[in-house]
Structures are given as structure tokens and as C-alpha cells.
């Protein structure tokens, strides 16, 4: 059942670079979970993988710095009673994590200035508000009462 892990349209990780570990799960399953190795942990050595370009590798290592252990990214799944389903969940999580961290940063925002009409609307609104407040004040002859 050798199949590559598709991360993006252009990036896929060969099955040979993925390392599986299985252990007993604390998730659902009752006594079944106590006797079966249903937790699936999938690891990928980001520092050594050939599936990523040098730019993608550097970006992934920088963005995942605190999640890595000696350059190795590990995801686990223990959501279901089935080891096979947990394997699929782990593959999906690894692919989603890698797709997120190797994506290029968004383009820098270009600073813009408000247009002339926007400035005129703002000043007109300030004048209207000023008139409203001025109309609420007492007339100057009533101040001495």
C-alpha cells in the first residue's frame, strides 16, 4: 500500500520518507483501546526531505521551530478505535500542516491614502456634528439665570 502523501498540487512526500509509530490510545474504544496499538504517529524529517525545495524547507523549519524535535515533525491521531482510520487522519493532518507552513507569505500591503471625496465627506460630517452640538447649547442670553 505504498502511496505518496499529496501536500499541494506540486508537492508530494514519498512514502519512504514517512515513519510510522503505533501505540496504545487513550481515546475511544473501551477495553479494545487498552489492548490494541491504535494511536498512529506519523513523522517526517523536514531537514532531510528531498520533496521540498530549499526555500520551502527553510520556510517550514522557521515556521515550525517550536514543534520540531531535531528537525522532525510528528503528528498523531487517536480519534477513532480503528488504527487504519487513525493512519488516514494522521496523513491528513501532516499534509494540512505542511501545506500551511510551506505556503509563501502574502504580498506586502501597499499603503494608500484616502481619496479627496472621502476627505470631503469626513469634513462635511464633522461640520454637521458640530452644528448639532451647537444647537443643543443654551442661547447666550439665558446663561445668567
C-alpha positions in Angstrom: 0.0 0.0 0.0 2.8 2.4 -0.8 1.5 5.8 -1.8 2.9 9.2 -1.7 1.4 11.9 0.6 0.0 14.7 -1.6 0.6 18.1 0.2 -0.1 20.5 -2.6 -0.6 20.2 -6.4 3.2 20.4 -6.9 4.5 18.8 -3.6 4.1 15.2 -2.5 6.1 13.4 0.1 7.3 9.9 -0.9 6.1 7.1 1.4 9.7 6.1 2.1 10.3 9.4 3.9 7.4 8.9 6.3 7.9 7.0 9.5 5.0 5.4 11.4 4.8 4.5 15.1 1.9 2.9 16.8 1.0 2.8 20.5 -1.9 2.3 22.8 -4.5 5.0 22.5 -6.3 6.8 25.3 -9.2 7.6 23.0 -12.5 5.8 22.5 -12.7 2.1 22.4 -13.0 0.8 25.9 -11.2 -2.4 26.6 -10.3 -2.6 22.9 -8.2 0.5 23.2 -6.3 -1.0 26.2 -5.0 -3.9 24.2 -4.6 -2.5 20.6 -2.0 -0.2 19.2 -4.5 2.2 17.6 -2.7 5.6 18.1 -0.8 6.5 14.9 2.1 8.8 15.0 3.5 9.9 11.6 6.9 11.6 11.4 8.8 13.4 8.7 12.4 14.6 8.8 12.0 18.1 7.4 15.7 18.8 7.5 16.4 15.8 5.3 13.4 15.5 3.0 14.0 15.8 -0.7 10.4 16.5 -1.5 10.6 20.2 -0.6 12.6 22.9 -2.4 15.3 24.6 -0.3 13.0 27.7 0.1 10.1 25.6 1.2 12.3 23.6 3.6 13.7 26.8 5.2 10.2 28.3 5.5 8.9 25.2 7.1 11.8 24.9 9.6 11.4 28.5 10.5 7.6 28.4 11.0 7.6 25.1 12.8 10.6 25.8 15.0 9.0 25.0 18.4 7.0 22.0 17.1 10.1 20.2 15.7 12.3 17.7 17.6 15.7 17.6 15.9 14.2 18.8 12.6 11.5 16.1 12.7 7.8 17.0 12.5 5.4 14.4 14.2 1.7 14.4 14.1 -0.5 11.9 16.0 -4.1 10.7 15.7 -6.0 8.7 18.3 -9.5 9.9 17.5 -11.0 6.6 16.5 -10.9 2.9 17.5 -9.5 1.9 14.2 -5.8 2.1 13.5 -6.5 2.4 9.8 -8.7 5.4 10.3 -6.1 7.0 12.6 -3.5 6.4 10.0 -5.6 8.3 7.5 -6.2 11.2 10.0 -2.5 11.4 10.7 -1.7 11.6 6.9 -4.4 14.4 6.5 -3.0 16.3 9.5 0.6 16.1 8.2 -0.5 17.2 4.7 -2.5 20.1 6.1 0.3 21.3 8.4 2.9 21.1 5.6 0.7 22.9 3.1 0.2 25.7 5.6 3.8 26.2 6.5 5.3 26.0 3.0 2.9 28.4 1.5 4.6 31.7 0.5 3.8 34.7 2.6 1.1 37.0 1.3 2.2 40.0 -0.7 3.1 43.1 1.3 0.3 45.6 1.7 0.6 48.7 -0.4 -0.1 51.8 1.7 -2.8 54.0 0.2 -4.1 57.4 1.0 -7.8 58.3 1.3 -9.2 59.9 -1.8 -10.3 63.5 -2.0 -14.0 62.7 -1.9 -13.5 60.6 1.3 -11.8 63.5 3.0 -14.6 65.9 2.0 -17.2 63.5 3.3 -15.3 63.3 6.6 -15.1 67.1 7.0 -18.8 67.6 6.0 -19.8 65.0 8.7 -17.7 66.9 11.2 -19.4 70.2 10.3 -22.9 68.6 10.6 -22.0 67.1 14.0 -20.6 70.5 15.2 -23.9 72.1 14.2 -26.0 69.5 16.0 -23.9 70.1 19.2 -24.0 73.9 18.8 -27.9 73.8 18.5 -28.1 72.0 21.8 -26.3 74.7 23.8 -28.3 77.4 25.7 -28.7 80.7 24.0 -26.2 83.3 25.2 -28.9 85.4 26.9 -30.1 82.5 29.2 -26.7 81.9 30.8 -27.2 84.5 33.6 -30.4 82.9 35.1 
